[in-house]
Amino acid sequence: MDKQQENNSDWLLIFSAWLIAAVSTLGSLFFSEVMELTPCVLCWYQRIFLFPLAIILLIGLFPLDKKVVNYALPLAIIGLLFTVYHCLLFYGVIPENLQPCSQGVSCTDDNMVLFGFLPIPLLALIAFLMIIILLLKARTRT
C-alpha cells in the first residue's frame, strides 16, 4: 500500500471515530434537551469524556494529524470505564448502595430505556467501544 492510500485509510478510520463521537454527542443532547431526560451523574461523567472527542477528532482530520489518536484514546478509554460502571449499575450487577445517582434521575430508571428495549448506557458503551477500536486500528497503522 502506498503512502497516499495509507493516509486515506487512516483519515477514514479517524473520520469514522469522529462521526460516532459527533452523533453520540448530538444524541446525548437530544435526550436531555428535546426529550427532557435529565442526565444522571454517570451520564454527566460520560459526557465529560465524549464531548471533547467530537472536537479533538475533527481538529485532527483537517489536516490529517495521526497524533490525534494519542490525545483521543485516553478520553475514550476513561469514558468507557464510566460507561461500564453505568451498565453494571443499570443491569443490577452493582448493588444500589454503590449508586452515585442518589439525587436526580436514577441510573436504573425506566426513562433510561429507549423503545422499551434499548438502554441508553448500552448505547454509550457501544459508542465508546467503537471509537476505541477505530482509534486502535489507526494507531497500529501509524
C-alpha positions as CSV (number, residue, x, y, z in Angstrom):
1,M,0.0,0.0,0.0
2,D,1.4,3.4,-1.0
3,K,1.6,6.4,1.3
4,Q,-1.4,8.1,-0.1
5,Q,-3.6,5.0,0.3
6,E,-2.4,4.6,3.9
7,N,-3.2,8.3,4.7
8,N,-6.7,7.9,3.1
9,S,-7.2,4.8,5.2
10,D,-6.1,6.5,8.4
11,W,-8.2,9.5,7.6
12,L,-11.3,7.3,7.2
13,L,-10.7,5.5,10.5
14,I,-10.3,8.8,12.4
15,F,-13.3,10.2,10.5
16,S,-15.4,7.2,11.5
17,A,-14.4,7.7,15.1
18,W,-15.3,11.4,14.9
19,L,-18.7,10.6,13.3
20,I,-19.6,8.2,16.1
21,A,-18.5,10.8,18.7
22,A,-20.4,13.6,16.9
23,V,-23.6,11.5,16.6
24,S,-23.3,10.4,20.2
25,T,-22.9,13.9,21.3
26,L,-25.9,15.1,19.4
27,G,-27.9,12.1,20.6
28,S,-27.0,12.9,24.2
29,L,-28.0,16.5,23.8
30,F,-31.3,15.3,22.1
31,F,-32.1,13.1,25.0
32,S,-31.6,15.8,27.6
33,E,-32.8,18.9,25.7
34,V,-35.5,17.7,23.4
35,M,-36.8,14.6,25.3
36,E,-36.2,16.3,28.6
37,L,-34.5,13.3,30.2
38,T,-32.3,14.7,32.9
39,P,-28.9,13.1,32.8
40,C,-27.8,11.2,35.9
41,V,-24.4,11.8,37.5
42,L,-22.7,9.0,35.5
43,C,-24.2,10.4,32.3
44,W,-22.5,13.7,33.0
45,Y,-19.2,12.0,33.6
46,Q,-19.5,10.1,30.3
47,R,-20.3,13.4,28.6
48,I,-17.2,14.9,30.0
49,F,-15.1,12.4,28.1
50,L,-17.4,12.1,25.0
51,F,-18.0,15.8,24.0
52,P,-14.3,16.7,23.7
53,L,-13.8,13.7,21.4
54,A,-16.1,15.3,18.8
55,I,-13.9,18.4,18.8
56,I,-10.4,16.8,19.1
57,L,-11.0,14.2,16.4
58,L,-12.4,16.9,14.0
59,I,-9.3,19.0,14.5
60,G,-7.1,16.0,13.8
61,L,-8.8,15.5,10.4
62,F,-8.0,18.8,8.8
63,P,-5.2,18.4,8.0
64,L,-4.7,14.8,9.0
65,D,-2.7,14.5,12.2
66,K,-2.3,10.9,13.2
67,K,-1.1,12.0,16.6
68,V,-4.7,12.9,17.4
69,V,-5.1,9.2,18.4
70,N,-2.7,9.8,21.3
71,Y,-5.0,12.5,22.7
72,A,-8.3,11.0,21.9
73,L,-7.7,7.4,23.0
74,P,-7.2,8.2,26.8
75,L,-10.5,10.1,26.8
76,A,-12.3,7.3,25.1
77,I,-10.9,4.7,27.5
78,I,-11.8,6.7,30.6
79,G,-15.3,7.3,29.2
80,L,-15.6,3.6,28.6
81,L,-14.7,2.8,32.2
82,F,-17.5,5.1,33.4
83,T,-19.9,3.6,30.9
84,V,-19.1,0.0,32.0
85,Y,-19.8,1.0,35.6
86,H,-23.0,2.6,34.5
87,C,-24.1,-0.5,32.6
88,L,-23.3,-2.7,35.6
89,L,-25.4,-0.4,37.8
90,F,-28.2,-0.5,35.2
91,Y,-28.3,-4.2,35.0
92,G,-28.2,-4.7,38.8
93,V,-24.7,-6.2,39.0
94,I,-23.5,-3.5,41.3
95,P,-25.7,-3.1,44.4
96,E,-27.9,0.0,44.9
97,N,-25.9,1.3,47.8
98,L,-23.0,2.0,45.4
99,Q,-25.0,4.1,43.0
100,P,-23.7,7.7,42.7
101,C,-27.1,8.8,41.4
102,S,-28.8,9.3,44.7
103,Q,-30.0,12.8,43.7
104,G,-31.9,13.5,40.4
105,V,-32.5,10.7,37.9
106,S,-31.6,7.2,38.9
107,C,-29.2,5.1,36.8
108,T,-31.7,2.3,36.7
109,D,-34.7,4.4,35.9
110,D,-37.2,3.3,33.2
111,N,-36.5,6.5,31.4
112,M,-33.0,5.2,30.6
113,V,-34.6,2.7,28.1
114,L,-35.4,3.7,24.6
115,F,-38.1,1.9,22.6
116,G,-38.7,-0.4,25.5
117,F,-35.6,-2.5,25.0
118,L,-32.5,-0.3,24.3
119,P,-30.8,1.2,27.5
120,I,-29.1,4.5,27.0
121,P,-26.0,3.3,29.0
122,L,-25.7,0.4,26.5
123,L,-25.7,2.9,23.6
124,A,-22.8,4.8,25.3
125,L,-20.9,1.5,25.8
126,I,-21.2,0.7,22.1
127,A,-20.2,4.2,21.0
128,F,-17.1,4.2,23.3
129,L,-16.1,0.7,22.2
130,M,-16.4,1.5,18.5
131,I,-14.4,4.7,18.9
132,I,-11.6,2.8,20.8
133,I,-11.5,0.1,18.2
134,L,-11.2,2.6,15.3
135,L,-8.5,4.6,17.1
136,L,-6.5,1.5,18.0
137,K,-6.7,0.4,14.4
138,A,-5.5,3.8,13.3
139,R,-2.8,3.7,15.9
140,T,-1.4,0.4,14.8
141,R,-1.2,1.6,11.2
142,T,1.0,4.6,12.0
